[in-house]
Amino acid sequence: ITAEDLANELLWLRIDQNYLMAEKNKIRERELAESIASSSEEYLRQVGDWSPAESSDTTKNSSRRTSPQV
């Protein structure tokens, strides 16, 4: 085995390592996107659970403010 053979093997190992790191990053990105989507869905479910009465109470309270609306 020559020094050139070892250098080529090292180069291929680095290429393989970079490929694996890129794949790992893709997996992390997908997991993060799924987590964000799940959190968003949960938030929207919670917001959707508010009753119309609560919404109208908020509207009534905001109309009673003494400060001008901007």
Beta strands, then each sheet from edge to edge (+ up, - down):
end
